[in-house]
Amino acid sequence: MKQPTVEEQPKIPLWFDLSLTDIYASWKGRLIINWPSRRRLFWGHADKNEFPVHAILEDSELNTMPKWYEIDLKWEELSVLPPSLKSALSQWRGIYYIFDTSDNKGYVGSAYGDLNLLQRWEYYAKTGSGGNRLLLERNQSNFRFTILELVSPTMKYENVINLEESWKQRLHTIEYGLNLN
């Protein structure tokens, strides 16, 4: 059998120069399409371009739920939390830490209200300071929010406050940080 010449070989695209655009950017990670066959090679279906939409998810499948000790949010992110993270934060009581990147000072707080950490962090998203006097004087866009410790959602608020005091002492946020008491 004779080998076909370059001109005789079928034109199969070997490279697609794709670039991300802003069109439907909000669907990133949320759009699920029906793939026309088991074949995974896109070029096998490039000429048909028929990929029916199967679903558009509420949350991105690309955003996996972080472990609580990996949460590190900027202040701006508090107002746009995905529903899955909101749900988790609403179930957790705990001790959180606000770090001001402008001068490396920190604030220790606790959350034990009806919606636990979610309620507290949504208040920071709304006010910037959460009502704390030393935080009022600062630029909240420099704030980072992390969780120091999670506690049982049934722990009495007095015990949560005692844990908060322990963290303030260990992190020296009264003497050198942003806690007043």
N, C-alpha and C positions, 0 to 999 in steps of 0.2 A: 504494500500500500504506500502510495506516494504521500509525503508530508506536504500539507498545504503551505503556500507562500503566505507571507505576512498580509498581503492584500486580500487573499482568499479566506483568511481566518475570520470568524464572526467577530463583530465588534462587541466585546463584553467590557462594560465599565469596570475598571479595577480600583478606581479612586473616586470618592464623592467628596467634594469640597463643601462641607456643611458648616453653617455658622448659626449660633443662637441669635434669635431676634426677639424683640419685645412683643411681637404678635402672639397673643394667647399665653404670655409668660406666666400668668396666674394658674394655668393648667399644669405647669411643670410638676411632675410627680403625682398628679391627680388624674390624668387622662389615661384610660385603659381602652385599647383598641382590640378588635378581633383580628388576629393574624390569619390570613387566608389558608395557610396549610401548616404542616409540621416543619416545613423547611425554614431554617433560621436565616438564610441568606437574603438580605434585603433586595439585592440586585435581581434575584429570581422573580420578584414581583414589582420591580420598579416601573415596568411598562404598564402595569394595570392600575396602580395607585388607588386601589379600593381597600381601605382599611376602616370598616365601620366602627363607630364609637360604641364601646360596650358600656362604659361608665365614666362619670366624672366624680371623683371622690371628694368628700368635704375636706379632708386633710391630705397632705402629700404623703405618699407611701415612702418617699425618700427620707422623711424626717422620722427617725426612729426615736422612741422614748428613751431619753438618757437615764442613766443610773443617777440616783439623787445626789451622790457625791461628785458627779461630773457636771452638774448644773452650774453654769457660770454665765449669767445674763447681763447684758448692758441695760441701763435704765430704759432706753428707747424700746427694747424688746419686751418689756413688761406689758405694754399695752397691746401687743399683737401675739400673744401666746396661742399656740395651737390648742384646740379643744381637748386633745388627749392629755397635754401637760396641765391644762387648767383643771381637768378632772382629778389628776393625781395630786396636784397641789392642794385642792380642796379637801382631800382626805388626810393630809399630813399635818400634824402639829409638829412644831420643831423650833430649833434655834437657827437663825440665819445671820449672815455677815454681809455688811455693805462695805465695800472697799472703795475709797476715793483715789483714783489713779493720779490725781493732780499732786498730791503730797504724801501718798502711801499711808493714810490714816484710815482706821476702820471703826465700824459701829456694829455692835452685837445687839440683836433684837430677838424677840420670841413671838410666836404665833400660836394662838389657842382659841380663836374666835369660832363662830359658826362654820366659816369656810376656811379656817386654818391658815396655812401659808398663802393660799390664793387670795383670801380677803385682805391680808396684810400687804402683799405685793401689789395688788390692784390699787390699794390706797396710795402706795408710793408712786405708781404709774400716774395716778390722777393729780397728786399734790407735789410730787418731787421730793418732799421731805418726810412724809408720813407723820407730820406734826412734831418732829424732833427739832428742837431749837438750833442745835449746832449744824444740822443738815440743811436748815432753811437758808443759811448764809452761803451755801456752796452751789456749784454748778452741777446739777444732777446728771448731766450728760457724761460726767466723769465716774459715775457710780457703777460698780459691778456687784451683782447679787449672787450669793452662794448659800448653800445649806451646810451648817456645821454638824447638826445632829437632828435626826428624826426621832419622834417619840410616839407612843401610842395615842391614837385619837381619843382615847378615854382617860388619858392622864389628867389629873386635876390641874387647874391653871396654876395653883400655888407651887406645885412641883415643877411645872414648866418654867416658872419665874426663877425658882431656885437653880435650875440648870442654866438659865440665861446668866444669872449672877456668877456662876462658876466659870462660864466661858469668858465673861468680862474680866474676871480676875486673871485667868490663865493667858489671855491675849492682851492684857494691860490696856484695855480701851478706855478706862476711866482716866488713868494718869496720862496716857500718850495718844489716845484715840479720840473718838467723837461721842463717847457716852458721858453724860453728865453725872449719872448716878449708877 
